[in-house]
Each structure stands twice: as structure tokens, then as C-alpha cells.
């Protein structure tokens, strides 16, 4: 197995948003004194991080959600200083464009999923009643052209139930949308929108800290969700093609505990979970474990190197497995190794 390599991402000093706009490419967005910065890494080359990463135009005031719905395309969705939703995007043949989508939301980073409806953005309402809203359909045409009609105005669709913290949206790439979050009773909650557009709501029974869980649509008809329990344990649950959820199980706990939510990445038949363990912020340990079915796990946790003090952000492309987070020097660091995507 190749060894882990460690580097520091040039001039960035905040928790990142990650996506990939091309094969073997890692796109990173993070805050810097000059504003929101975009930099990238082409895997398998000797090219270092660019010395002069670009500043993204617009008025995004908090870490945005980043997604690439097709090759060469980058979309960012976040909040402006007045709480309205702001969309910034770039295509393969044009520079950065932006638009305001209105609304009035709390300044948590949104979550975005790509469905057959387009880009669907999960936002936290300011109404104070624990409401989470979804914006749909596609917010901008894939290739904006002059004199083209404007895209359809986004709809603000409230989710059923009461929610106590920001949630995460995932999709298997169909018209289905899954939302995971914490209810006001601190129980993990799953909202599912079916092909008929109707929502169903289910409590997954696991107690949860008031933080956003990590979730992924994995393989065919499989879902996996992981979260921090109330006492810092790492818990998870998964659903297979039978649409039955496993009972919540503890993957990490006891004398050690999590100080931040975990991160997930899945490719082919393999799912990986990365977590930052330990209670000393100057001596935390970022670790990884993997499974092929949600029930049977690799024998032990594997340290990924580095000295991190934040939760992880992960990305698994065609070549490298990447773990990013804030280091003990408050700079953005990356642990990575050549780890080709397994074939299903």
C-alpha cells in the first residue's frame, strides 16, 4: 500500500469545500484575507499548488457548497451578507458568472445535490421553527448564452418535520433526494423524496449532537450515514436495496471520542470513513477505515498522518484519496496517497 504524503495548500487558512471538475483533478475553495479563493491540484503530476490561486467574484460571506455537475463546470452556492442565496458558476468555455436567488437564511453552509431535476440546494430557514428548505430546479443553464431566456425561478420547498440543526442532502443521481439531519429531539432524521415528489420522514433512533451528519448515496440503492453521538461516539447506519435501515451502531467510542463530525467517500464497492479523534486540539489524530457492505469493516483504523485540529474533508477521485483539514498551525493541510478507485 502506498504511503501517505502530506502537504500544505498554498495561502489558504479556512476549512475547505471540495469537488472535482475533471478526471484526476481536485478543486478546493476556502476563505483567505482577499476573499473566497479557488485553487486546484492535478493528480499524478509534479505540479505544486498554484502560487497565485484565483479569487472568486461575488458576495459569498460563508463557506459555500461546491459541486461539479459535468466536466469543466463548477457551481458554488452560499449566502451573502444579507442572508440571501447566492450562486456563482463557471463553465468550460466562460469565466465566473453570478446571480442572487433571494431568500433569507441563517449563515450555515448549505448542502447541494445533483438530481435529474438539476441542482438542489438545502438551506436553513431563519423562521426559528427548525425549518429546512430545498431550492429546485436547476438554478442556471449549463451553458449560458446571450439572449437566452432566464432559467426557471427556483422554488422554496419546506421539508416535513422539525429539524434542530443544518442537514445534508444526497442523491443517487436520479430524481430521488435524501436529507439527513438532527430533529429538535436530537434524534437523527431521514427525509426521502420519491419519484412521485412526495416526502416520507423516518427517525433512525440514534441520538445525535446538534451537528450536520455525513451521508453518501453509495452504489445501487444503498445509503450510508455517520454522525457524532451525544457523548462523542462515532455512529453509523446503512440501507441496502431492501430499503431497510440497519440499527445504529458504534464504530468508534469508549475512552476516545470525536471532537468533530466525520467525512465519507465512496467509489465502486468501497466506502471509507475519516474522523478526527482525541480530545487534545493540539494532538488529534486523523484516521480512516473502510467497508464493502456497511457491516464488515477493515480490521483497524489507519492513521493518515499530519496534525489536524478540524473535522476532515475528503475526496476520492480516479487516482488519489485526499483528506484535507485545518492543521494545528491554522493552515489548510492535505494528506493524500495514490489509491485508485476500485472496480465494482
C-alpha beads as a LAMMPS data file, in Angstrom:
LAMMPS data file: protein, C-alpha beads

344 atoms
343 bonds

1 atom types
1 bond types

-500.0 500.0 xlo xhi
-500.0 500.0 ylo yhi
-500.0 500.0 zlo zhi

Masses

1 110.0

Atoms # bond

1 1 1 0.000 0.000 0.000
2 1 1 1.450 3.433 -0.931
3 1 1 2.460 5.716 1.931
4 1 1 0.561 8.833 2.888
5 1 1 2.024 12.142 1.731
6 1 1 1.441 15.455 3.477
7 1 1 1.424 18.975 2.066
8 1 1 0.047 22.423 2.858
9 1 1 -2.367 24.117 0.481
10 1 1 -0.970 27.466 -0.629
11 1 1 -2.274 30.573 1.147
12 1 1 -5.491 29.065 2.456
13 1 1 -6.428 29.138 6.122
14 1 1 -10.038 28.011 6.495
15 1 1 -11.996 24.775 6.258
16 1 1 -12.451 23.912 2.558
17 1 1 -15.178 22.925 0.129
18 1 1 -14.074 20.213 -2.313
19 1 1 -15.213 18.989 -5.707
20 1 1 -13.674 17.787 -8.988
21 1 1 -14.364 19.401 -12.369
22 1 1 -12.310 16.884 -14.378
23 1 1 -10.769 13.449 -14.045
24 1 1 -7.883 13.310 -11.541
25 1 1 -8.384 16.949 -10.537
26 1 1 -9.111 18.288 -7.063
27 1 1 -10.805 21.726 -6.857
28 1 1 -10.537 23.460 -3.470
29 1 1 -12.434 26.529 -2.250
30 1 1 -11.613 28.241 1.034
31 1 1 -11.501 31.677 2.640
32 1 1 -8.428 33.891 2.591
33 1 1 -7.851 37.547 3.542
34 1 1 -8.611 38.544 -0.057
35 1 1 -11.932 36.694 -0.140
36 1 1 -13.086 33.314 -1.405
37 1 1 -10.175 31.525 -3.094
38 1 1 -10.156 28.717 -5.661
39 1 1 -7.116 26.536 -6.237
40 1 1 -6.646 23.070 -7.714
41 1 1 -4.348 20.078 -7.910
42 1 1 -3.899 17.785 -10.925
43 1 1 -3.201 14.325 -9.580
44 1 1 -0.360 12.275 -10.949
45 1 1 1.748 15.285 -11.952
46 1 1 4.644 17.067 -10.313
47 1 1 2.737 20.363 -10.397
48 1 1 2.571 22.013 -6.985
49 1 1 -0.353 24.047 -5.733
50 1 1 -0.502 27.314 -7.732
51 1 1 1.374 30.191 -6.085
52 1 1 -1.426 32.587 -7.023
53 1 1 -4.839 30.966 -6.575
54 1 1 -7.727 32.893 -8.085
55 1 1 -10.216 34.979 -6.133
56 1 1 -13.831 34.020 -6.860
57 1 1 -16.049 37.064 -7.582
58 1 1 -19.308 37.674 -5.787
59 1 1 -20.535 38.326 -2.264
60 1 1 -20.420 34.901 -0.649
61 1 1 -19.915 35.509 3.061
62 1 1 -19.584 31.925 4.315
63 1 1 -18.080 28.656 3.074
64 1 1 -20.167 27.673 0.050
65 1 1 -21.273 24.275 -1.155
66 1 1 -19.240 23.262 -4.226
67 1 1 -20.300 20.812 -6.916
68 1 1 -19.387 19.934 -10.496
69 1 1 -22.448 18.557 -12.327
70 1 1 -20.461 17.910 -15.514
71 1 1 -16.868 18.064 -16.732
72 1 1 -15.469 21.589 -16.809
73 1 1 -18.322 23.028 -14.773
74 1 1 -18.058 24.439 -11.223
75 1 1 -21.026 25.644 -9.163
76 1 1 -20.878 27.382 -5.773
77 1 1 -23.930 28.048 -3.629
78 1 1 -23.757 30.050 -0.445
79 1 1 -25.133 33.006 1.457
80 1 1 -24.423 36.683 1.023
81 1 1 -24.070 39.072 3.955
82 1 1 -27.820 39.840 3.942
83 1 1 -28.787 36.150 4.210
84 1 1 -29.908 35.716 0.591
85 1 1 -28.790 32.761 -1.507
86 1 1 -26.012 33.478 -3.977
87 1 1 -24.981 31.300 -6.924
88 1 1 -21.602 31.566 -8.667
89 1 1 -20.680 29.268 -11.528
90 1 1 -18.096 28.751 -14.262
91 1 1 -18.263 26.639 -17.406
92 1 1 -15.616 25.130 -19.626
93 1 1 -15.996 27.971 -22.141
94 1 1 -16.629 31.021 -19.943
95 1 1 -15.451 32.698 -16.757
96 1 1 -17.230 33.178 -13.456
97 1 1 -20.884 34.278 -13.556
98 1 1 -23.126 35.010 -10.604
99 1 1 -26.719 35.621 -9.587
100 1 1 -28.736 36.265 -6.456
101 1 1 -31.557 33.824 -5.736
102 1 1 -33.169 35.804 -2.919
103 1 1 -34.477 34.319 0.320
104 1 1 -33.437 34.960 3.895
105 1 1 -31.482 32.179 5.547
106 1 1 -29.209 31.524 8.513
107 1 1 -25.487 31.580 7.767
108 1 1 -24.763 27.850 7.846
109 1 1 -23.041 26.423 4.789
110 1 1 -25.729 24.973 2.511
111 1 1 -25.706 21.451 1.122
112 1 1 -26.188 20.740 -2.584
113 1 1 -27.080 17.585 -4.541
114 1 1 -27.322 16.915 -8.272
115 1 1 -30.533 15.159 -9.323
116 1 1 -32.343 14.818 -12.635
117 1 1 -34.188 17.991 -11.600
118 1 1 -30.904 19.905 -11.595
119 1 1 -29.019 21.336 -8.635
120 1 1 -30.984 21.135 -5.406
121 1 1 -29.801 23.293 -2.520
122 1 1 -30.590 22.631 1.119
123 1 1 -30.894 25.778 3.255
124 1 1 -31.593 26.575 6.900
125 1 1 -34.591 28.885 7.435
126 1 1 -34.477 31.977 9.667
127 1 1 -38.047 31.453 10.817
128 1 1 -36.901 29.899 14.094
129 1 1 -39.159 26.854 13.811
130 1 1 -36.472 24.426 12.696
131 1 1 -37.433 24.591 9.024
132 1 1 -35.176 23.332 6.261
133 1 1 -35.899 24.334 2.657
134 1 1 -34.904 22.859 -0.690
135 1 1 -34.430 25.034 -3.761
136 1 1 -35.075 23.477 -7.132
137 1 1 -34.910 23.204 -10.193
138 1 1 -31.597 23.841 -11.962
139 1 1 -30.530 27.300 -10.931
140 1 1 -28.644 28.309 -14.065
141 1 1 -28.426 26.940 -17.599
142 1 1 -25.451 24.680 -18.089
143 1 1 -24.077 26.873 -20.867
144 1 1 -25.444 30.417 -20.537
145 1 1 -25.737 32.217 -23.879
146 1 1 -26.623 35.765 -24.752
147 1 1 -30.333 36.461 -25.297
148 1 1 -31.271 33.090 -23.820
149 1 1 -34.420 33.052 -21.677
150 1 1 -33.732 33.174 -17.936
151 1 1 -33.858 29.882 -16.040
152 1 1 -36.997 28.986 -14.149
153 1 1 -37.293 30.782 -10.818
154 1 1 -36.190 28.435 -8.019
155 1 1 -38.887 27.066 -5.772
156 1 1 -38.522 27.148 -1.990
157 1 1 -39.904 23.833 -0.766
158 1 1 -40.097 23.235 3.007
159 1 1 -39.243 19.772 4.275
160 1 1 -41.655 17.969 6.597
161 1 1 -40.885 17.694 10.290
162 1 1 -38.942 19.765 12.798
163 1 1 -35.185 19.992 12.407
164 1 1 -32.716 21.092 15.047
165 1 1 -29.535 21.656 13.021
166 1 1 -28.297 22.050 9.435
167 1 1 -28.870 18.943 7.337
168 1 1 -27.127 17.268 4.398
169 1 1 -28.650 16.383 1.009
170 1 1 -27.528 13.448 -1.165
171 1 1 -28.876 11.842 -4.324
172 1 1 -28.029 8.684 -6.302
173 1 1 -28.273 10.814 -9.447
174 1 1 -31.951 10.136 -10.093
175 1 1 -34.957 12.291 -9.211
176 1 1 -34.768 10.951 -5.644
177 1 1 -33.411 13.198 -2.906
178 1 1 -32.377 12.162 0.612
179 1 1 -31.925 14.572 3.501
180 1 1 -30.279 13.668 6.829
181 1 1 -30.256 15.889 9.875
182 1 1 -30.957 16.201 13.574
183 1 1 -34.509 16.612 14.829
184 1 1 -35.379 19.018 17.613
185 1 1 -35.438 15.937 19.884
186 1 1 -31.761 15.259 18.955
187 1 1 -32.648 12.066 17.079
188 1 1 -31.169 11.505 13.627
189 1 1 -33.820 12.008 10.956
190 1 1 -34.102 10.922 7.314
191 1 1 -36.403 12.619 4.804
192 1 1 -36.795 10.932 1.419
193 1 1 -38.429 12.349 -1.707
194 1 1 -39.658 9.635 -4.029
195 1 1 -40.221 9.622 -7.781
196 1 1 -43.756 10.941 -7.176
197 1 1 -42.382 14.043 -5.459
198 1 1 -43.812 13.121 -2.058
199 1 1 -41.716 13.195 1.111
200 1 1 -41.530 10.479 3.755
201 1 1 -39.909 11.001 7.147
202 1 1 -38.190 8.433 9.358
203 1 1 -36.324 8.649 12.661
204 1 1 -33.207 6.467 12.702
205 1 1 -33.218 6.164 16.516
206 1 1 -29.613 7.210 17.083
207 1 1 -29.004 10.137 19.454
208 1 1 -27.022 12.884 17.790
209 1 1 -25.131 16.031 18.688
210 1 1 -26.570 19.153 17.106
211 1 1 -24.204 18.990 14.140
212 1 1 -24.597 18.078 10.496
213 1 1 -24.126 14.332 9.838
214 1 1 -22.185 12.879 6.904
215 1 1 -24.085 10.880 4.286
216 1 1 -23.488 9.340 0.879
217 1 1 -25.538 7.578 -1.794
218 1 1 -23.355 4.545 -2.370
219 1 1 -23.649 2.036 -5.171
220 1 1 -27.035 0.863 -6.341
221 1 1 -29.868 1.728 -3.938
222 1 1 -27.514 1.991 -0.958
223 1 1 -27.306 4.819 1.572
224 1 1 -24.854 5.334 4.412
225 1 1 -24.970 7.953 7.170
226 1 1 -22.496 8.614 10.006
227 1 1 -22.737 11.072 12.880
228 1 1 -21.438 12.158 16.273
229 1 1 -23.474 10.795 19.151
230 1 1 -24.179 12.911 22.218
231 1 1 -21.117 11.649 24.131
232 1 1 -18.728 11.844 21.156
233 1 1 -19.119 8.303 19.815
234 1 1 -18.966 7.753 16.050
235 1 1 -22.201 6.057 14.992
236 1 1 -23.497 4.878 11.642
237 1 1 -26.441 3.267 9.898
238 1 1 -26.872 1.992 6.339
239 1 1 -29.652 0.982 3.981
240 1 1 -29.379 -1.559 1.177
241 1 1 -31.608 -2.397 -1.795
242 1 1 -34.252 -3.825 0.557
243 1 1 -34.852 -0.256 1.828
244 1 1 -34.351 -1.448 5.410
245 1 1 -32.133 0.582 7.734
246 1 1 -29.632 -1.196 9.946
247 1 1 -29.831 -0.427 13.676
248 1 1 -27.479 2.421 14.646
249 1 1 -24.062 1.021 15.572
250 1 1 -20.975 2.470 17.261
251 1 1 -17.803 2.418 15.153
252 1 1 -15.616 4.486 17.467
253 1 1 -16.010 5.363 21.148
254 1 1 -15.014 4.422 24.651
255 1 1 -12.010 6.225 26.134
256 1 1 -11.544 8.297 22.978
257 1 1 -14.197 10.407 21.327
258 1 1 -14.833 12.571 18.309
259 1 1 -14.460 16.321 18.546
260 1 1 -15.892 16.984 15.067
261 1 1 -18.202 15.249 12.571
262 1 1 -16.733 12.546 10.275
263 1 1 -16.477 12.594 6.475
264 1 1 -17.367 9.926 3.907
265 1 1 -16.256 8.956 0.402
266 1 1 -17.472 6.029 -1.690
267 1 1 -16.330 4.652 -5.026
268 1 1 -17.202 1.363 -6.649
269 1 1 -17.773 -1.249 -3.961
270 1 1 -15.781 0.535 -1.243
271 1 1 -16.863 3.151 1.293
272 1 1 -14.384 4.992 3.512
273 1 1 -14.959 6.987 6.667
274 1 1 -12.456 9.511 8.026
275 1 1 -12.609 11.005 11.522
276 1 1 -10.509 13.238 13.762
277 1 1 -10.056 11.564 17.133
278 1 1 -8.805 12.677 20.505
279 1 1 -9.640 15.407 22.998
280 1 1 -6.431 17.468 22.846
281 1 1 -6.792 20.011 19.996
282 1 1 -3.012 20.083 19.599
283 1 1 -2.666 16.303 19.366
284 1 1 -5.628 14.980 17.408
285 1 1 -5.256 12.036 15.078
286 1 1 -6.969 11.773 11.701
287 1 1 -7.873 8.140 10.980
288 1 1 -9.612 6.148 8.234
289 1 1 -11.497 2.867 7.968
290 1 1 -13.347 1.177 5.099
291 1 1 -16.131 -1.292 4.331
292 1 1 -17.588 -3.007 1.271
293 1 1 -21.068 -3.697 2.631
294 1 1 -21.669 -1.365 5.611
295 1 1 -21.466 -4.222 8.111
296 1 1 -17.963 -5.669 7.813
297 1 1 -15.085 -3.251 8.335
298 1 1 -11.324 -3.288 7.817
299 1 1 -9.637 -4.697 10.951
300 1 1 -8.395 -1.414 12.402
301 1 1 -8.269 2.347 11.984
302 1 1 -5.443 3.638 9.790
303 1 1 -3.694 6.927 10.594
304 1 1 -3.464 9.274 7.599
305 1 1 -0.646 11.417 9.010
306 1 1 -0.464 15.130 9.695
307 1 1 -1.527 17.186 12.719
308 1 1 -5.099 18.331 12.245
309 1 1 -7.402 20.203 14.576
310 1 1 -10.582 20.349 12.462
311 1 1 -13.065 17.920 11.044
312 1 1 -11.941 16.273 7.783
313 1 1 -12.987 16.983 4.222
314 1 1 -12.403 14.101 1.810
315 1 1 -12.367 13.484 -1.918
316 1 1 -11.710 10.245 -3.789
317 1 1 -11.077 10.553 -7.495
318 1 1 -9.729 8.215 -10.121
319 1 1 -6.218 8.241 -8.690
320 1 1 -5.740 9.733 -5.217
321 1 1 -7.575 9.605 -1.917
322 1 1 -7.421 13.110 -0.373
323 1 1 -8.019 14.211 3.231
324 1 1 -7.987 17.953 3.974
325 1 1 -8.412 19.908 7.184
326 1 1 -7.075 22.750 9.296
327 1 1 -3.763 21.936 10.918
328 1 1 -2.553 22.885 14.351
329 1 1 -0.947 25.953 12.731
330 1 1 -4.409 27.001 11.443
331 1 1 -3.301 26.434 7.859
332 1 1 -5.044 24.124 5.411
333 1 1 -3.240 20.776 5.120
334 1 1 -3.735 17.698 2.959
335 1 1 -2.909 14.020 3.467
336 1 1 -3.074 12.009 0.254
337 1 1 -1.902 8.820 -1.365
338 1 1 -2.275 7.073 -4.683
339 1 1 -5.319 4.888 -4.204
340 1 1 -7.100 4.063 -7.467
341 1 1 -10.861 3.774 -7.392
342 1 1 -11.835 0.102 -7.069
343 1 1 -13.821 -1.532 -9.840
344 1 1 -17.273 -2.736 -8.764

Bonds

1 1 1 2
2 1 2 3
3 1 3 4
4 1 4 5
5 1 5 6
6 1 6 7
7 1 7 8
8 1 8 9
9 1 9 10
10 1 10 11
11 1 11 12
12 1 12 13
13 1 13 14
14 1 14 15
15 1 15 16
16 1 16 17
17 1 17 18
18 1 18 19
19 1 19 20
20 1 20 21
21 1 21 22
22 1 22 23
23 1 23 24
24 1 24 25
25 1 25 26
26 1 26 27
27 1 27 28
28 1 28 29
29 1 29 30
30 1 30 31
31 1 31 32
32 1 32 33
33 1 33 34
34 1 34 35
35 1 35 36
36 1 36 37
37 1 37 38
38 1 38 39
39 1 39 40
40 1 40 41
41 1 41 42
42 1 42 43
43 1 43 44
44 1 44 45
45 1 45 46
46 1 46 47
47 1 47 48
48 1 48 49
49 1 49 50
50 1 50 51
51 1 51 52
52 1 52 53
53 1 53 54
54 1 54 55
55 1 55 56
56 1 56 57
57 1 57 58
58 1 58 59
59 1 59 60
60 1 60 61
61 1 61 62
62 1 62 63
63 1 63 64
64 1 64 65
65 1 65 66
66 1 66 67
67 1 67 68
68 1 68 69
69 1 69 70
70 1 70 71
71 1 71 72
72 1 72 73
73 1 73 74
74 1 74 75
75 1 75 76
76 1 76 77
77 1 77 78
78 1 78 79
79 1 79 80
80 1 80 81
81 1 81 82
82 1 82 83
83 1 83 84
84 1 84 85
85 1 85 86
86 1 86 87
87 1 87 88
88 1 88 89
89 1 89 90
90 1 90 91
91 1 91 92
92 1 92 93
93 1 93 94
94 1 94 95
95 1 95 96
96 1 96 97
97 1 97 98
98 1 98 99
99 1 99 100
100 1 100 101
101 1 101 102
102 1 102 103
103 1 103 104
104 1 104 105
105 1 105 106
106 1 106 107
107 1 107 108
108 1 108 109
109 1 109 110
110 1 110 111
111 1 111 112
112 1 112 113
113 1 113 114
114 1 114 115
115 1 115 116
116 1 116 117
117 1 117 118
118 1 118 119
119 1 119 120
120 1 120 121
121 1 121 122
122 1 122 123
123 1 123 124
124 1 124 125
125 1 125 126
126 1 126 127
127 1 127 128
128 1 128 129
129 1 129 130
130 1 130 131
131 1 131 132
132 1 132 133
133 1 133 134
134 1 134 135
135 1 135 136
136 1 136 137
137 1 137 138
138 1 138 139
139 1 139 140
140 1 140 141
141 1 141 142
142 1 142 143
143 1 143 144
144 1 144 145
145 1 145 146
146 1 146 147
147 1 147 148
148 1 148 149
149 1 149 150
150 1 150 151
151 1 151 152
152 1 152 153
153 1 153 154
154 1 154 155
155 1 155 156
156 1 156 157
157 1 157 158
158 1 158 159
159 1 159 160
160 1 160 161
161 1 161 162
162 1 162 163
163 1 163 164
164 1 164 165
165 1 165 166
166 1 166 167
167 1 167 168
168 1 168 169
169 1 169 170
170 1 170 171
171 1 171 172
172 1 172 173
173 1 173 174
174 1 174 175
175 1 175 176
176 1 176 177
177 1 177 178
178 1 178 179
179 1 179 180
180 1 180 181
181 1 181 182
182 1 182 183
183 1 183 184
184 1 184 185
185 1 185 186
186 1 186 187
187 1 187 188
188 1 188 189
189 1 189 190
190 1 190 191
191 1 191 192
192 1 192 193
193 1 193 194
194 1 194 195
195 1 195 196
196 1 196 197
197 1 197 198
198 1 198 199
199 1 199 200
200 1 200 201
201 1 201 202
202 1 202 203
203 1 203 204
204 1 204 205
205 1 205 206
206 1 206 207
207 1 207 208
208 1 208 209
209 1 209 210
210 1 210 211
211 1 211 212
212 1 212 213
213 1 213 214
214 1 214 215
215 1 215 216
216 1 216 217
217 1 217 218
218 1 218 219
219 1 219 220
220 1 220 221
221 1 221 222
222 1 222 223
223 1 223 224
224 1 224 225
225 1 225 226
226 1 226 227
227 1 227 228
228 1 228 229
229 1 229 230
230 1 230 231
231 1 231 232
232 1 232 233
233 1 233 234
234 1 234 235
235 1 235 236
236 1 236 237
237 1 237 238
238 1 238 239
239 1 239 240
240 1 240 241
241 1 241 242
242 1 242 243
243 1 243 244
244 1 244 245
245 1 245 246
246 1 246 247
247 1 247 248
248 1 248 249
249 1 249 250
250 1 250 251
251 1 251 252
252 1 252 253
253 1 253 254
254 1 254 255
255 1 255 256
256 1 256 257
257 1 257 258
258 1 258 259
259 1 259 260
260 1 260 261
261 1 261 262
262 1 262 263
263 1 263 264
264 1 264 265
265 1 265 266
266 1 266 267
267 1 267 268
268 1 268 269
269 1 269 270
270 1 270 271
271 1 271 272
272 1 272 273
273 1 273 274
274 1 274 275
275 1 275 276
276 1 276 277
277 1 277 278
278 1 278 279
279 1 279 280
280 1 280 281
281 1 281 282
282 1 282 283
283 1 283 284
284 1 284 285
285 1 285 286
286 1 286 287
287 1 287 288
288 1 288 289
289 1 289 290
290 1 290 291
291 1 291 292
292 1 292 293
293 1 293 294
294 1 294 295
295 1 295 296
296 1 296 297
297 1 297 298
298 1 298 299
299 1 299 300
300 1 300 301
301 1 301 302
302 1 302 303
303 1 303 304
304 1 304 305
305 1 305 306
306 1 306 307
307 1 307 308
308 1 308 309
309 1 309 310
310 1 310 311
311 1 311 312
312 1 312 313
313 1 313 314
314 1 314 315
315 1 315 316
316 1 316 317
317 1 317 318
318 1 318 319
319 1 319 320
320 1 320 321
321 1 321 322
322 1 322 323
323 1 323 324
324 1 324 325
325 1 325 326
326 1 326 327
327 1 327 328
328 1 328 329
329 1 329 330
330 1 330 331
331 1 331 332
332 1 332 333
333 1 333 334
334 1 334 335
335 1 335 336
336 1 336 337
337 1 337 338
338 1 338 339
339 1 339 340
340 1 340 341
341 1 341 342
342 1 342 343
343 1 343 344
